[in-house]
């Protein structure tokens, strides 16, 4: 399964970035092989508005089924949910640790946004 994780760096040892739309990187990880693609999200880091929607669109286009992040605002949450991607908010630690937690089944999928827009 492909999983998107917001990150402060471009590899599995990077810390999870709490910001979805404005995270510097989003890793798309295959949980079976742990192979990953690093998406440079710098175009959205300083965006005036729409960063979450643009990031949500990228994640959906990459085929992710789950998003692991810290905070997801209302517009991004609606966009990602409409694409059929499940969201896990309040994720911390490294990307690898977040993925291990997901694989162990110890996550709660979010039913709504946990941040106001433009966090």
N, C-alpha and C positions, 0 to 999 in steps of 0.2 A: 504494500500500500504506500502511496506517496503522501508525505506529510510536509507541510510548510511550517518553518520555524523562524520567527524573527530573531535576528542575531546582531551582536555588536562587532562581530568579525566574520570571516569567510569560511570557517571550518567548524567541525563538530566540537572542538574544545572551547569555542567562543561562548561568552555569556549570552543568555537569552536577552534580547532587548525588549523592554516592556511596551514600547510603542509599536503598534502594528504598521500604520501607514508611513510613519517617519523613521522606521528602523533603517540603519544604513545597509543592512543585508537581510535577505530572506533566503534561507536554505530550503531546497526541495529535496527531501530525503526518501529513498526507498527503504522502508523499515525491514524488508527481508534481507537485503544485501548491504545496507548502510552506505551505499553509493549515494552521492549527493551532487546537486548543481547549486552553485552560488549565484544568486541574483543580486547585482549591484542596484540598490534602491536609491542611490544618491539623487536621482531626478526628483524623487518625492520628498526627500529630507527637508528641503527648504521651500516646498510648494506652498503657495498662498492658501489654496484650498483644494480639496479633492484628492489629497494624498491617500487616504484610506480606500476610497473607491478605486483609484488606479492600482493600488497594491492588491486589492481584492480581485480585480480583473486579471492581473498577472498570475496570481496564485491559482485561480480557476483555470486559466489557459494552460498552465503547466500540469494540470491533472491531479492536483492535491485533493485528498478526500478529507483531511483534517488540518486545521490551523492551530498551532501552539504559539501563544503570545501572552503578553502581560495585560494589555488593555486594548479593547476594540470598541471604537465609537459607534454611534447609531447608524450612520450612513454606510460605513464599511461593513458593519454586521449584517445589515439588510442585503447588501450586494453579495457578500460571501455566502450567506444563507440561501439566497436565491439561486446560486450556482451549485447548491447541494453539498457545500463544504461545511463540516461540523467544526465548531470553535471551542477551544479550551482556553479560558482566560486565567489570569493570575499565575502564569507559569514563571518559574525562576530557575536559577542554576545554569549549567551549561546546556548546549544543544543536545549533547549526548545524554546527559542526565534526564532532560525533558523527554527524550524519545524512549528511554528505558522505563520511565514512569508510565508513559502512554502504553507501551508494550505490555506492562505488568497489569494493566487494567485499572490502575489507581488514579483515574482522572474523572472529573465531572464535566460533561459537555454543557456549554452555556446555552441558556434559553433567550438571552438578550444581551445587549451591549453592557459593558461595565465601566464606561467612561463617557463623558460629554465629548462632542466633536472638538477637534483642534487641541488635543491634550498635549 
